[in-house]
Amino acid sequence: MGVKKWAFWLLVVGVVSLVVGAVIGALTFEPVEFLAQIA
Amino acid sequence: MVKKKAKNSRSKARGLYVLVALILFNILLILDIWLTLIGAIIALIAGAFAVIVSGLATLIVSLIYTVGAPSAWISQYISFGGVSPVAGIFISIALICFGALWMIGNYYIVKYFYRLSVWYGKLNVDVFREYGR
């Protein structure tokens, strides 16, 4: 597999993972615990 | 014979002038730009490496949190701040992918910079051969 194909698939996997991680993070976010951590 | 000798010494002097001019020009104008670019390239490589390593570290910590058994131990040191560690797994994969992409970009930058440097070196040799003899 050429470098350009590697780059394309890395971009696809990276963007999909970022979106999935952001959605899961937003859905499971607990403000109370967050505030307790930064307090 | 005498004429030939004089021509030879003139040619040598001219070669020396051209050599000194080239060296001065390169030291004063080109070397600093070249070293700055080398520094920028090293910084880019270090940045990409740091992003990949941070992704790997996040992946390891997220996996330990997700498995759950040692989470009580590790939560003394590292906190996810109210975010699920499962999200951390995906974010870490994204970090590793973007770091690898950055490294691929660095590969092309190094490749073209090397070609540019070789081209410039050959240009200098050509200039010396053309005007220094």
Backbone of each chain as nested JSON, in Angstrom:
{
  "chains": [
    {"id": "A", "residues": [
      {"number": 1, "name": "MET", "atoms": {"N": [0.854, -1.199, 0.0], "CA": [0.0, 0.0, 0.0], "C": [0.89, 1.251, 0.0]}},
      {"number": 2, "name": "GLY", "atoms": {"N": [0.564, 2.178, -0.884], "CA": [1.385, 3.379, -0.997], "C": [1.177, 4.333, 0.166]}},
      {"number": 3, "name": "VAL", "atoms": {"N": [2.053, 5.33, 0.228], "CA": [1.998, 6.292, 1.332], "C": [0.685, 7.082, 1.297]}},
      {"number": 4, "name": "LYS", "atoms": {"N": [0.205, 7.402, 0.071], "CA": [-1.012, 8.207, -0.034], "C": [-2.228, 7.439, 0.476]}},
      {"number": 5, "name": "LYS", "atoms": {"N": [-2.257, 6.125, 0.207], "CA": [-3.381, 5.324, 0.721], "C": [-3.328, 5.236, 2.245]}},
      {"number": 6, "name": "TRP", "atoms": {"N": [-2.117, 5.059, 2.771], "CA": [-1.948, 5.058, 4.232], "C": [-2.463, 6.365, 4.823]}},
      {"number": 7, "name": "ALA", "atoms": {"N": [-2.077, 7.464, 4.186], "CA": [-2.491, 8.781, 4.701], "C": [-4.012, 8.908, 4.655]}},
      {"number": 8, "name": "PHE", "atoms": {"N": [-4.612, 8.444, 3.558], "CA": [-6.067, 8.547, 3.428], "C": [-6.772, 7.758, 4.534]}},
      {"number": 9, "name": "TRP", "atoms": {"N": [-6.341, 6.507, 4.753], "CA": [-7.007, 5.68, 5.767], "C": [-6.729, 6.188, 7.173]}},
      {"number": 10, "name": "LEU", "atoms": {"N": [-5.532, 6.71, 7.424], "CA": [-5.247, 7.312, 8.737], "C": [-6.171, 8.498, 8.99]}},
      {"number": 11, "name": "LEU", "atoms": {"N": [-6.397, 9.286, 7.927], "CA": [-7.298, 10.437, 8.059], "C": [-8.72, 9.977, 8.359]}},
      {"number": 12, "name": "VAL", "atoms": {"N": [-9.183, 8.96, 7.624], "CA": [-10.549, 8.457, 7.828], "C": [-10.701, 7.925, 9.258]}},
      {"number": 13, "name": "VAL", "atoms": {"N": [-9.772, 7.035, 9.659], "CA": [-9.853, 6.441, 11.003], "C": [-9.74, 7.519, 12.078]}},
      {"number": 14, "name": "GLY", "atoms": {"N": [-8.841, 8.481, 11.862], "CA": [-8.67, 9.554, 12.843], "C": [-9.919, 10.394, 13.014]}},
      {"number": 15, "name": "VAL", "atoms": {"N": [-10.517, 10.809, 11.898], "CA": [-11.712, 11.661, 11.983], "C": [-12.875, 10.882, 12.608]}},
      {"number": 16, "name": "VAL", "atoms": {"N": [-13.077, 9.625, 12.171], "CA": [-14.169, 8.826, 12.728], "C": [-13.971, 8.621, 14.23]}},
      {"number": 17, "name": "SER", "atoms": {"N": [-12.732, 8.283, 14.639], "CA": [-12.457, 8.08, 16.071], "C": [-12.69, 9.36, 16.86]}},
      {"number": 18, "name": "LEU", "atoms": {"N": [-12.274, 10.485, 16.278], "CA": [-12.457, 11.765, 16.97], "C": [-13.945, 12.057, 17.178]}},
      {"number": 19, "name": "VAL", "atoms": {"N": [-14.729, 11.84, 16.124], "CA": [-16.171, 12.11, 16.228], "C": [-16.817, 11.163, 17.241]}},
      {"number": 20, "name": "VAL", "atoms": {"N": [-16.495, 9.852, 17.138], "CA": [-17.07, 8.877, 18.068], "C": [-16.66, 9.202, 19.506]}},
      {"number": 21, "name": "GLY", "atoms": {"N": [-15.37, 9.509, 19.711], "CA": [-14.891, 9.858, 21.051], "C": [-15.576, 11.096, 21.596]}},
      {"number": 22, "name": "ALA", "atoms": {"N": [-15.769, 12.103, 20.723], "CA": [-16.435, 13.338, 21.176], "C": [-17.887, 13.07, 21.551]}},
      {"number": 23, "name": "VAL", "atoms": {"N": [-18.568, 12.24, 20.745], "CA": [-19.982, 11.935, 21.037], "C": [-20.1, 11.159, 22.353]}},
      {"number": 24, "name": "ILE", "atoms": {"N": [-19.265, 10.105, 22.499], "CA": [-19.305, 9.323, 23.751], "C": [-18.945, 10.204, 24.946]}},
      {"number": 25, "name": "GLY", "atoms": {"N": [-17.903, 11.02, 24.763], "CA": [-17.496, 11.919, 25.841], "C": [-18.595, 12.885, 26.239]}},
      {"number": 26, "name": "ALA", "atoms": {"N": [-19.296, 13.419, 25.225], "CA": [-20.369, 14.376, 25.526], "C": [-21.54, 13.685, 26.22]}},
      {"number": 27, "name": "LEU", "atoms": {"N": [-21.854, 12.457, 25.776], "CA": [-23.006, 11.749, 26.352], "C": [-22.739, 11.27, 27.779]}},
      {"number": 28, "name": "THR", "atoms": {"N": [-21.478, 10.915, 28.062], "CA": [-21.169, 10.358, 29.384], "C": [-20.557, 11.396, 30.324]}},
      {"number": 29, "name": "PHE", "atoms": {"N": [-20.561, 12.648, 29.899], "CA": [-19.91, 13.685, 30.715], "C": [-20.694, 13.914, 32.005]}},
      {"number": 30, "name": "GLU", "atoms": {"N": [-19.953, 13.956, 33.106], "CA": [-20.595, 14.206, 34.405], "C": [-20.066, 15.513, 34.973]}},
      {"number": 31, "name": "PRO", "atoms": {"N": [-20.874, 16.568, 34.897], "CA": [-20.387, 17.898, 35.341], "C": [-20.01, 17.931, 36.812]}},
      {"number": 32, "name": "VAL", "atoms": {"N": [-20.733, 17.177, 37.641], "CA": [-20.457, 17.219, 39.082], "C": [-19.056, 16.689, 39.371]}},
      {"number": 33, "name": "GLU", "atoms": {"N": [-18.733, 15.545, 38.72], "CA": [-17.401, 14.954, 38.92], "C": [-16.316, 15.875, 38.369]}},
      {"number": 34, "name": "PHE", "atoms": {"N": [-16.631, 16.475, 37.202], "CA": [-15.672, 17.408, 36.589], "C": [-15.387, 18.585, 37.521]}},
      {"number": 35, "name": "LEU", "atoms": {"N": [-16.46, 19.158, 38.093], "CA": [-16.286, 20.3, 39.002], "C": [-15.53, 19.885, 40.256]}},
      {"number": 36, "name": "ALA", "atoms": {"N": [-15.805, 18.643, 40.712], "CA": [-15.093, 18.159, 41.897], "C": [-13.607, 17.995, 41.605]}},
      {"number": 37, "name": "GLN", "atoms": {"N": [-13.285, 17.6, 40.37], "CA": [-11.887, 17.394, 40.016], "C": [-11.129, 18.719, 39.932]}},
      {"number": 38, "name": "ILE", "atoms": {"N": [-11.787, 19.728, 39.335], "CA": [-11.05, 20.983, 39.147], "C": [-11.101, 21.869, 40.379]}},
      {"number": 39, "name": "ALA", "atoms": {"N": [-11.943, 21.533, 41.344], "CA": [-12.065, 22.371, 42.544], "C": [-10.816, 22.224, 43.425]}}
    ]},
    {"id": "B", "residues": [
      {"number": 1, "name": "MET", "atoms": {"N": [55.633, 31.216, -23.071], "CA": [55.781, 30.549, -21.764], "C": [55.41, 31.503, -20.626]}},
      {"number": 2, "name": "VAL", "atoms": {"N": [55.966, 32.711, -20.703], "CA": [55.702, 33.716, -19.674], "C": [54.231, 34.097, -19.688]}},
      {"number": 3, "name": "LYS", "atoms": {"N": [53.673, 34.238, -20.925], "CA": [52.266, 34.604, -21.068], "C": [51.372, 33.544, -20.442]}},
      {"number": 4, "name": "LYS", "atoms": {"N": [51.728, 32.275, -20.695], "CA": [50.932, 31.163, -20.183], "C": [50.923, 31.162, -18.653]}},
      {"number": 5, "name": "LYS", "atoms": {"N": [52.13, 31.426, -18.076], "CA": [52.252, 31.46, -16.619], "C": [51.365, 32.55, -16.026]}},
      {"number": 6, "name": "ALA", "atoms": {"N": [51.417, 33.737, -16.66], "CA": [50.618, 34.871, -16.18], "C": [49.139, 34.542, -16.251]}},
      {"number": 7, "name": "LYS", "atoms": {"N": [48.733, 33.9, -17.35], "CA": [47.323, 33.536, -17.516], "C": [46.894, 32.542, -16.432]}},
      {"number": 8, "name": "ASN", "atoms": {"N": [47.822, 31.591, -16.158], "CA": [47.529, 30.586, -15.127], "C": [47.325, 31.222, -13.771]}},
      {"number": 9, "name": "SER", "atoms": {"N": [48.217, 32.147, -13.402], "CA": [48.108, 32.758, -12.07], "C": [46.872, 33.639, -11.979]}},
      {"number": 10, "name": "ARG", "atoms": {"N": [46.498, 34.308, -13.115], "CA": [45.28, 35.12, -13.123], "C": [44.048, 34.236, -12.916]}},
      {"number": 11, "name": "SER", "atoms": {"N": [44.102, 33.094, -13.597], "CA": [42.979, 32.154, -13.485], "C": [42.851, 31.632, -12.054]}},
      {"number": 12, "name": "LYS", "atoms": {"N": [44.03, 31.372, -11.431], "CA": [43.996, 30.891, -10.037], "C": [43.42, 31.949, -9.107]}},
      {"number": 13, "name": "ALA", "atoms": {"N": [43.847, 33.194, -9.331], "CA": [43.352, 34.29, -8.49], "C": [41.845, 34.45, -8.656]}},
      {"number": 14, "name": "ARG", "atoms": {"N": [41.408, 34.349, -9.91], "CA": [39.97, 34.493, -10.163], "C": [39.188, 33.361, -9.48]}},
      {"number": 15, "name": "GLY", "atoms": {"N": [39.749, 32.148, -9.563], "CA": [39.111, 31.017, -8.895], "C": [39.01, 31.246, -7.399]}},
      {"number": 16, "name": "LEU", "atoms": {"N": [40.101, 31.804, -6.83], "CA": [40.102, 32.075, -5.39], "C": [39.054, 33.13, -5.034]}},
      {"number": 17, "name": "TYR", "atoms": {"N": [38.945, 34.181, -5.888], "CA": [37.946, 35.225, -5.633], "C": [36.529, 34.643, -5.655]}},
      {"number": 18, "name": "VAL", "atoms": {"N": [36.288, 33.831, -6.669], "CA": [34.943, 33.248, -6.798], "C": [34.639, 32.341, -5.608]}},
      {"number": 19, "name": "LEU", "atoms": {"N": [35.67, 31.581, -5.199], "CA": [35.478, 30.675, -4.058], "C": [35.165, 31.453, -2.788]}},
      {"number": 20, "name": "VAL", "atoms": {"N": [35.952, 32.52, -2.55], "CA": [35.726, 33.336, -1.349], "C": [34.352, 34.003, -1.413]}},
      {"number": 21, "name": "ALA", "atoms": {"N": [33.985, 34.51, -2.6], "CA": [32.68, 35.159, -2.751], "C": [31.543, 34.169, -2.474]}},
      {"number": 22, "name": "LEU", "atoms": {"N": [31.692, 32.976, -3.018], "CA": [30.647, 31.959, -2.79], "C": [30.539, 31.611, -1.314]}},
      {"number": 23, "name": "ILE", "atoms": {"N": [31.703, 31.399, -0.665], "CA": [31.697, 31.028, 0.757], "C": [31.067, 32.149, 1.596]}},
      {"number": 24, "name": "LEU", "atoms": {"N": [31.462, 33.398, 1.326], "CA": [30.899, 34.519, 2.091], "C": [29.396, 34.632, 1.881]}},
      {"number": 25, "name": "PHE", "atoms": {"N": [28.987, 34.558, 0.617], "CA": [27.556, 34.66, 0.299], "C": [26.772, 33.565, 1.017]}},
      {"number": 26, "name": "ASN", "atoms": {"N": [27.305, 32.339, 0.965], "CA": [26.573, 31.22, 1.585], "C": [26.541, 31.333, 3.098]}},
      {"number": 27, "name": "ILE", "atoms": {"N": [27.661, 31.758, 3.699], "CA": [27.678, 31.882, 5.16], "C": [26.748, 32.999, 5.621]}},
      {"number": 28, "name": "LEU", "atoms": {"N": [26.784, 34.146, 4.894], "CA": [26.018, 35.309, 5.351], "C": [24.526, 35.182, 5.051]}},
      {"number": 29, "name": "LEU", "atoms": {"N": [24.185, 34.667, 3.891], "CA": [22.78, 34.72, 3.488], "C": [22.059, 33.363, 3.504]}},
      {"number": 30, "name": "ILE", "atoms": {"N": [22.769, 32.305, 3.174], "CA": [22.086, 31.017, 2.975], "C": [22.143, 30.144, 4.228]}},
      {"number": 31, "name": "LEU", "atoms": {"N": [23.31, 30.132, 4.893], "CA": [23.495, 29.179, 6.0], "C": [22.492, 29.408, 7.127]}},
      {"number": 32, "name": "ASP", "atoms": {"N": [22.226, 30.694, 7.464], "CA": [21.304, 30.964, 8.573], "C": [19.88, 30.529, 8.22]}},
      {"number": 33, "name": "ILE", "atoms": {"N": [19.469, 30.799, 6.975], "CA": [18.129, 30.369, 6.551], "C": [18.049, 28.847, 6.559]}},
      {"number": 34, "name": "TRP", "atoms": {"N": [19.113, 28.22, 6.075], "CA": [19.139, 26.76, 5.987], "C": [19.063, 26.123, 7.387]}},
      {"number": 35, "name": "LEU", "atoms": {"N": [19.861, 26.676, 8.326], "CA": [19.836, 26.133, 9.693], "C": [18.482, 26.375, 10.356]}},
      {"number": 36, "name": "THR", "atoms": {"N": [17.864, 27.537, 10.069], "CA": [16.531, 27.809, 10.615], "C": [15.529, 26.778, 10.116]}},
      {"number": 37, "name": "LEU", "atoms": {"N": [15.614, 26.481, 8.81], "CA": [14.695, 25.48, 8.246], "C": [14.944, 24.097, 8.842]}},
      {"number": 38, "name": "ILE", "atoms": {"N": [16.228, 23.757, 9.056], "CA": [16.561, 22.471, 9.696], "C": [15.928, 22.413, 11.091]}},
      {"number": 39, "name": "GLY", "atoms": {"N": [16.047, 23.531, 11.837], "CA": [15.454, 23.584, 13.178], "C": [13.946, 23.414, 13.135]}},
      {"number": 40, "name": "ALA", "atoms": {"N": [13.314, 24.072, 12.152], "CA": [11.86, 23.953, 12.022], "C": [11.46, 22.521, 11.699]}},
      {"number": 41, "name": "ILE", "atoms": {"N": [12.25, 21.865, 10.845], "CA": [11.933, 20.477, 10.478], "C": [12.095, 19.56, 11.687]}},
      {"number": 42, "name": "ILE", "atoms": {"N": [13.174, 19.776, 12.47], "CA": [13.374, 18.964, 13.682], "C": [12.198, 19.182, 14.646]}},
      {"number": 43, "name": "ALA", "atoms": {"N": [11.745, 20.446, 14.763], "CA": [10.607, 20.742, 15.651], "C": [9.339, 20.042, 15.16]}},
      {"number": 44, "name": "LEU", "atoms": {"N": [9.138, 20.024, 13.848], "CA": [7.961, 19.352, 13.294], "C": [7.998, 17.851, 13.597]}},
      {"number": 45, "name": "ILE", "atoms": {"N": [9.185, 17.24, 13.427], "CA": [9.315, 15.806, 13.71], "C": [9.068, 15.542, 15.194]}},
      {"number": 46, "name": "ALA", "atoms": {"N": [9.628, 16.403, 16.066], "CA": [9.428, 16.228, 17.51], "C": [7.953, 16.381, 17.87]}},
      {"number": 47, "name": "GLY", "atoms": {"N": [7.266, 17.33, 17.22], "CA": [5.835, 17.525, 17.478], "C": [5.024, 16.304, 17.104]}},
      {"number": 48, "name": "ALA", "atoms": {"N": [5.301, 15.763, 15.93], "CA": [4.578, 14.564, 15.493], "C": [4.841, 13.395, 16.437]}},
      {"number": 49, "name": "PHE", "atoms": {"N": [6.099, 13.243, 16.837], "CA": [6.471, 12.171, 17.768], "C": [5.738, 12.342, 19.098]}},
      {"number": 50, "name": "ALA", "atoms": {"N": [5.664, 13.599, 19.575], "CA": [4.999, 13.866, 20.86], "C": [3.508, 13.534, 20.775]}},
      {"number": 51, "name": "VAL", "atoms": {"N": [2.875, 13.86, 19.647], "CA": [1.444, 13.564, 19.501], "C": [1.212, 12.049, 19.498]}},
      {"number": 52, "name": "ILE", "atoms": {"N": [2.086, 11.308, 18.81], "CA": [1.941, 9.846, 18.778], "C": [2.128, 9.266, 20.185]}},
      {"number": 53, "name": "VAL", "atoms": {"N": [3.162, 9.727, 20.892], "CA": [3.424, 9.206, 22.243], "C": [2.28, 9.57, 23.194]}},
      {"number": 54, "name": "SER", "atoms": {"N": [1.739, 10.791, 23.072], "CA": [0.626, 11.168, 23.948], "C": [-0.605, 10.309, 23.646]}},
      {"number": 55, "name": "GLY", "atoms": {"N": [-0.814, 9.992, 22.351], "CA": [-1.92, 9.097, 21.997], "C": [-1.741, 7.714, 22.612]}},
      {"number": 56, "name": "LEU", "atoms": {"N": [-0.512, 7.189, 22.548], "CA": [-0.243, 5.863, 23.139], "C": [-0.462, 5.885, 24.648]}},
      {"number": 57, "name": "ALA", "atoms": {"N": [-0.002, 6.962, 25.31], "CA": [-0.168, 7.07, 26.765], "C": [-1.656, 7.129, 27.123]}},
      {"number": 58, "name": "THR", "atoms": {"N": [-2.407, 7.936, 26.348], "CA": [-3.859, 8.034, 26.602], "C": [-4.531, 6.686, 26.391]}},
      {"number": 59, "name": "LEU", "atoms": {"N": [-4.091, 5.976, 25.363], "CA": [-4.676, 4.649, 25.085], "C": [-4.436, 3.694, 26.248]}},
      {"number": 60, "name": "ILE", "atoms": {"N": [-3.204, 3.671, 26.76], "CA": [-2.874, 2.753, 27.866], "C": [-3.708, 3.097, 29.101]}},
      {"number": 61, "name": "VAL", "atoms": {"N": [-3.763, 4.385, 29.449], "CA": [-4.512, 4.794, 30.65], "C": [-6.003, 4.518, 30.473]}},
      {"number": 62, "name": "SER", "atoms": {"N": [-6.535, 4.797, 29.274], "CA": [-7.962, 4.557, 29.028], "C": [-8.289, 3.07, 29.14]}},
      {"number": 63, "name": "LEU", "atoms": {"N": [-7.399, 2.228, 28.61], "CA": [-7.635, 0.782, 28.686], "C": [-7.615, 0.317, 30.141]}},
      {"number": 64, "name": "ILE", "atoms": {"N": [-6.653, 0.836, 30.915], "CA": [-6.584, 0.448, 32.332], "C": [-7.868, 0.883, 33.053]}},
      {"number": 65, "name": "TYR", "atoms": {"N": [-8.342, 2.098, 32.754], "CA": [-9.573, 2.594, 33.368], "C": [-10.767, 1.748, 32.951]}},
      {"number": 66, "name": "THR", "atoms": {"N": [-10.81, 1.405, 31.645], "CA": [-11.973, 0.679, 31.129], "C": [-12.039, -0.72, 31.704]}},
      {"number": 67, "name": "VAL", "atoms": {"N": [-10.874, -1.37, 31.805], "CA": [-10.859, -2.724, 32.394], "C": [-11.364, -2.654, 33.835]}},
      {"number": 68, "name": "GLY", "atoms": {"N": [-10.992, -1.591, 34.528], "CA": [-11.662, -1.318, 35.794], "C": [-10.977, -1.809, 37.038]}},
      {"number": 69, "name": "ALA", "atoms": {"N": [-10.282, -2.925, 36.962], "CA": [-9.738, -3.507, 38.186], "C": [-8.763, -2.567, 38.902]}},
      {"number": 70, "name": "PRO", "atoms": {"N": [-7.772, -2.029, 38.197], "CA": [-6.828, -1.18, 38.939], "C": [-7.239, 0.291, 38.961]}},
      {"number": 71, "name": "SER", "atoms": {"N": [-8.52, 0.578, 38.591], "CA": [-8.899, 1.977, 38.439], "C": [-8.803, 2.742, 39.752]}},
      {"number": 72, "name": "ALA", "atoms": {"N": [-9.061, 2.031, 40.868], "CA": [-8.971, 2.701, 42.165], "C": [-7.542, 3.142, 42.436]}},
      {"number": 73, "name": "TRP", "atoms": {"N": [-6.6, 2.285, 42.0], "CA": [-5.195, 2.619, 42.203], "C": [-4.766, 3.78, 41.316]}},
      {"number": 74, "name": "ILE", "atoms": {"N": [-5.138, 3.684, 40.008], "CA": [-4.64, 4.692, 39.059], "C": [-5.368, 6.022, 39.227]}},
      {"number": 75, "name": "SER", "atoms": {"N": [-6.604, 5.998, 39.755], "CA": [-7.35, 7.253, 39.872], "C": [-6.747, 8.18, 40.926]}},
      {"number": 76, "name": "GLN", "atoms": {"N": [-5.829, 7.628, 41.742], "CA": [-5.119, 8.512, 42.675], "C": [-4.209, 9.486, 41.912]}},
      {"number": 77, "name": "TYR", "atoms": {"N": [-3.732, 9.022, 40.74], "CA": [-2.723, 9.797, 40.02], "C": [-3.284, 10.528, 38.805]}},
      {"number": 78, "name": "ILE", "atoms": {"N": [-4.183, 9.869, 38.077], "CA": [-4.695, 10.463, 36.845], "C": [-6.218, 10.475, 36.9]}},
      {"number": 79, "name": "SER", "atoms": {"N": [-6.8, 11.614, 36.476], "CA": [-8.254, 11.716, 36.491], "C": [-8.768, 11.975, 35.086]}},
      {"number": 80, "name": "PHE", "atoms": {"N": [-9.934, 11.422, 34.768], "CA": [-10.555, 11.717, 33.486], "C": [-11.509, 12.902, 33.604]}},
      {"number": 81, "name": "GLY", "atoms": {"N": [-11.709, 13.412, 34.797], "CA": [-12.501, 14.623, 34.983], "C": [-13.928, 14.505, 34.504]}},
      {"number": 82, "name": "GLY", "atoms": {"N": [-14.596, 13.43, 34.846], "CA": [-16.006, 13.285, 34.509], "C": [-16.287, 12.824, 33.099]}},
      {"number": 83, "name": "VAL", "atoms": {"N": [-15.241, 12.445, 32.351], "CA": [-15.433, 11.94, 30.981], "C": [-15.207, 10.433, 30.995]}},
      {"number": 84, "name": "SER", "atoms": {"N": [-16.011, 9.694, 30.218], "CA": [-15.866, 8.241, 30.177], "C": [-14.51, 7.849, 29.574]}},
      {"number": 85, "name": "PRO", "atoms": {"N": [-13.837, 6.858, 30.167], "CA": [-12.556, 6.413, 29.59], "C": [-12.727, 5.76, 28.226]}},
      {"number": 86, "name": "VAL", "atoms": {"N": [-13.966, 5.302, 27.903], "CA": [-14.204, 4.745, 26.561], "C": [-13.997, 5.837, 25.506]}},
      {"number": 87, "name": "ALA", "atoms": {"N": [-14.426, 7.066, 25.833], "CA": [-14.173, 8.187, 24.926], "C": [-12.673, 8.394, 24.764]}},
      {"number": 88, "name": "GLY", "atoms": {"N": [-11.939, 8.177, 25.869], "CA": [-10.479, 8.326, 25.82], "C": [-9.834, 7.366, 24.849]}},
      {"number": 89, "name": "ILE", "atoms": {"N": [-10.381, 6.146, 24.753], "CA": [-9.828, 5.162, 23.802], "C": [-9.928, 5.703, 22.371]}},
      {"number": 90, "name": "PHE", "atoms": {"N": [-11.124, 6.217, 22.021], "CA": [-11.315, 6.718, 20.65], "C": [-10.471, 7.97, 20.39]}},
      {"number": 91, "name": "ILE", "atoms": {"N": [-10.428, 8.844, 21.387], "CA": [-9.617, 10.061, 21.208], "C": [-8.146, 9.693, 21.037]}},
      {"number": 92, "name": "SER", "atoms": {"N": [-7.692, 8.661, 21.792], "CA": [-6.286, 8.277, 21.671], "C": [-5.997, 7.691, 20.292]}},
      {"number": 93, "name": "ILE", "atoms": {"N": [-6.958, 6.91, 19.74], "CA": [-6.772, 6.383, 18.374], "C": [-6.672, 7.548, 17.387]}},
      {"number": 94, "name": "ALA", "atoms": {"N": [-7.545, 8.549, 17.577], "CA": [-7.501, 9.722, 16.7], "C": [-6.151, 10.433, 16.813]}},
      {"number": 95, "name": "LEU", "atoms": {"N": [-5.647, 10.549, 18.058], "CA": [-4.347, 11.211, 18.26], "C": [-3.229, 10.465, 17.536]}},
      {"number": 96, "name": "ILE", "atoms": {"N": [-3.238, 9.135, 17.673], "CA": [-2.191, 8.333, 17.018], "C": [-2.283, 8.499, 15.498]}},
      {"number": 97, "name": "CYS", "atoms": {"N": [-3.517, 8.469, 14.965], "CA": [-3.692, 8.611, 13.511], "C": [-3.201, 9.975, 13.031]}},
      {"number": 98, "name": "PHE", "atoms": {"N": [-3.563, 11.04, 13.758], "CA": [-3.148, 12.374, 13.318], "C": [-1.632, 12.553, 13.466]}},
      {"number": 99, "name": "GLY", "atoms": {"N": [-1.06, 11.941, 14.514], "CA": [0.4, 11.986, 14.663], "C": [1.102, 11.275, 13.515]}},
      {"number": 100, "name": "ALA", "atoms": {"N": [0.547, 10.11, 13.129], "CA": [1.136, 9.366, 12.01], "C": [0.998, 10.148, 10.706]}},
      {"number": 101, "name": "LEU", "atoms": {"N": [-0.158, 10.809, 10.523], "CA": [-0.354, 11.652, 9.328], "C": [0.671, 12.776, 9.29]}},
      {"number": 102, "name": "TRP", "atoms": {"N": [0.869, 13.381, 10.435], "CA": [1.844, 14.461, 10.566], "C": [3.242, 13.946, 10.198]}},
      {"number": 103, "name": "MET", "atoms": {"N": [3.568, 12.723, 10.66], "CA": [4.869, 12.137, 10.364], "C": [5.012, 11.89, 8.854]}},
      {"number": 104, "name": "ILE", "atoms": {"N": [3.933, 11.466, 8.194], "CA": [3.985, 11.271, 6.735], "C": [4.261, 12.612, 6.047]}},
      {"number": 105, "name": "GLY", "atoms": {"N": [3.574, 13.657, 6.528], "CA": [3.836, 15.0, 5.991], "C": [5.289, 15.397, 6.184]}},
      {"number": 106, "name": "ASN", "atoms": {"N": [5.836, 15.07, 7.37], "CA": [7.245, 15.376, 7.645], "C": [8.168, 14.653, 6.674]}},
      {"number": 107, "name": "TYR", "atoms": {"N": [7.797, 13.411, 6.349], "CA": [8.605, 12.621, 5.405], "C": [8.718, 13.358, 4.067]}},
      {"number": 108, "name": "TYR", "atoms": {"N": [7.603, 13.897, 3.571], "CA": [7.64, 14.625, 2.296], "C": [8.438, 15.912, 2.421]}},
      {"number": 109, "name": "ILE", "atoms": {"N": [8.258, 16.601, 3.576], "CA": [9.001, 17.848, 3.777], "C": [10.51, 17.578, 3.765]}},
      {"number": 110, "name": "VAL", "atoms": {"N": [10.931, 16.515, 4.484], "CA": [12.357, 16.178, 4.537], "C": [12.861, 15.807, 3.141]}},
      {"number": 111, "name": "LYS", "atoms": {"N": [12.032, 15.038, 2.404], "CA": [12.429, 14.598, 1.064], "C": [12.675, 15.801, 0.141]}},
      {"number": 112, "name": "TYR", "atoms": {"N": [11.719, 16.75, 0.11], "CA": [11.868, 17.894, -0.796], "C": [12.947, 18.856, -0.313]}},
      {"number": 113, "name": "PHE", "atoms": {"N": [13.111, 18.956, 1.014], "CA": [14.177, 19.812, 1.538], "C": [15.545, 19.25, 1.171]}},
      {"number": 114, "name": "TYR", "atoms": {"N": [15.677, 17.937, 1.242], "CA": [16.938, 17.289, 0.86], "C": [17.233, 17.535, -0.616]}},
      {"number": 115, "name": "ARG", "atoms": {"N": [16.186, 17.378, -1.474], "CA": [16.37, 17.623, -2.909], "C": [16.781, 19.067, -3.166]}},
      {"number": 116, "name": "LEU", "atoms": {"N": [16.133, 19.99, -2.447], "CA": [16.458, 21.41, -2.606], "C": [17.899, 21.681, -2.207]}},
      {"number": 117, "name": "SER", "atoms": {"N": [18.338, 21.054, -1.09], "CA": [19.715, 21.264, -0.624], "C": [20.715, 20.732, -1.641]}},
      {"number": 118, "name": "VAL", "atoms": {"N": [20.448, 19.534, -2.178], "CA": [21.357, 18.947, -3.175], "C": [21.394, 19.826, -4.427]}},
      {"number": 119, "name": "TRP", "atoms": {"N": [20.218, 20.329, -4.847], "CA": [20.151, 21.21, -6.022], "C": [20.985, 22.47, -5.787]}},
      {"number": 120, "name": "TYR", "atoms": {"N": [20.893, 23.027, -4.59], "CA": [21.632, 24.251, -4.295], "C": [23.135, 23.993, -4.254]}},
      {"number": 121, "name": "GLY", "atoms": {"N": [23.517, 22.836, -3.681], "CA": [24.937, 22.47, -3.664], "C": [25.488, 22.337, -5.071]}},
      {"number": 122, "name": "LYS", "atoms": {"N": [24.718, 21.667, -5.953], "CA": [25.165, 21.507, -7.341], "C": [25.229, 22.854, -8.051]}},
      {"number": 123, "name": "LEU", "atoms": {"N": [24.28, 23.743, -7.721], "CA": [24.287, 25.087, -8.317], "C": [25.577, 25.827, -7.955]}},
      {"number": 124, "name": "ASN", "atoms": {"N": [25.994, 25.684, -6.691], "CA": [27.236, 26.32, -6.252], "C": [28.429, 25.775, -7.011]}},
      {"number": 125, "name": "VAL", "atoms": {"N": [28.459, 24.445, -7.164], "CA": [29.568, 23.826, -7.904], "C": [29.57, 24.315, -9.339]}},
      {"number": 126, "name": "ASP", "atoms": {"N": [28.38, 24.415, -9.938], "CA": [28.282, 24.894, -11.32], "C": [28.776, 26.331, -11.448]}},
      {"number": 127, "name": "VAL", "atoms": {"N": [28.377, 27.162, -10.482], "CA": [28.808, 28.566, -10.515], "C": [30.327, 28.648, -10.434]}},
      {"number": 128, "name": "PHE", "atoms": {"N": [30.909, 27.822, -9.55], "CA": [32.372, 27.841, -9.424], "C": [33.042, 27.364, -10.705]}},
      {"number": 129, "name": "ARG", "atoms": {"N": [32.474, 26.332, -11.312], "CA": [33.081, 25.804, -12.547], "C": [32.962, 26.805, -13.691]}},
      {"number": 130, "name": "GLU", "atoms": {"N": [31.843, 27.547, -13.707], "CA": [31.597, 28.471, -14.814], "C": [32.477, 29.72, -14.698]}},
      {"number": 131, "name": "TYR", "atoms": {"N": [32.553, 30.278, -13.478], "CA": [33.227, 31.573, -13.337], "C": [34.574, 31.488, -12.634]}},
      {"number": 132, "name": "GLY", "atoms": {"N": [34.886, 30.36, -12.049], "CA": [36.094, 30.27, -11.237], "C": [37.289, 29.755, -12.001]}},
      {"number": 133, "name": "ARG", "atoms": {"N": [37.13, 29.538, -13.327], "CA": [38.274, 28.999, -14.076], "C": [38.698, 29.925, -15.192]}}
    ]}
  ]
}
